[in-house]
């Protein structure tokens, strides 16, 4: 008895250990908020965009800075035959000088403004990329959700179909059924197995896509997504358009490009005025032949003559073209936003109506039809094909319900990316 009790205890412990290992191997359910946060923290493309913004931000100080001053050291009027004798010729002098290039008034400020607006346009590009990345994570999330639900429905229908096959075999054995019913059910079961294999492959591909967005190994296990119930959209089309105009980062980036073009135009106009170079030189001389060797200085200003008018007019035309291009891109984006809002709202409304129809009408009716067909088949009031058709109809309606639910979430994520903010 003691040996038997010990054996049972060891068996129980081993079973619990195996069950615990299986639970530990199964990844926990995924949380969408944590997945989005992980993608925003780890995605290398987003990090590259942020680094590009920092790159252009560091150009602002460079654009506003003056050129380095120039220090000049020279021997002036030295005697060639005695080059290092500074007491032979009264005009020989040791000279030290400094000069500074000064752009025309306002040019440095405008160069800094152009660099600042360029950096701003890239900063908004980073925010736009965050929106795109968030949308892609949510789309992958809802895709996996639909696949998981489909796999559950397939597994449930395989069990029901196995019961139907057993029932058909029993009726065939007692002479109340035909072998064709069994064969037809087995064909439908094989089709479900084929769908299951396809869904498992799609699950692996979708998980690899999500892992790529999160910058982790593609074979990292992704937990099941049991529920994904997107909230309804309560804003009107006009409200969504105003949200987009005020929040969409890409729109702000294009506005910064328009402002950069305007600053560039002012800078091109300033280029019609000269830049200056201010210099100061000190000349030290030695007393020579009764000459006192007075030290001397030289102060001067030089400036360029802006005579190359064609080049400067071309720079003005370039700035005007940049303003026109960015302004038209703003209008094109607003036009695209208007269409996108209207289209996505229409698709969301369609999916919402389908969800209500499936949930309150079609699926309950199909379930009742299947239950009735099952009862009537047992008493030989309907044939097996009617029973099988009822089962597959319910199967398709359940999948279409979750397809509509997942697509509603995808379209809502696309709408949030379009307007540039999360919808409450």
Secondary structure by P-SEA (a helix, b strand, c coil): caaaaaaaaaaaaaaaaaaaaaaaaccccccaaaaaaaaaaccaaaaaaaaaaaaaaaacccccccccbbbbbbbcccccccccccccccccccccbbbbbbcccaaaaaaaaaaaaaaaaaaaaaaaaaaaaaaaaaaaaaaaaaaaaaaaaaaaaaaaaaaaaaaaaaaaaaccccaaaaaaaaaaaaaaaaaaaaaaaaaaaaaaaaaaaaccccccccccccbbbbbbbcccaaaaaaaaacccaaaaaaaaaaaaaaaaaaaaaaccbbbbbbbbbbbbbccccccccccccccbbbbbcccaaaaaaaaaaaaaaaaaaaaaaaaaaaaaaaaaaaaaaaaaaaaaaaaaaaacccaaaaaaaaaaaaaaaaaccccaaaaaaaaaaaaaaaaaaaaaaaaaaaaaaaaaaaaccccc
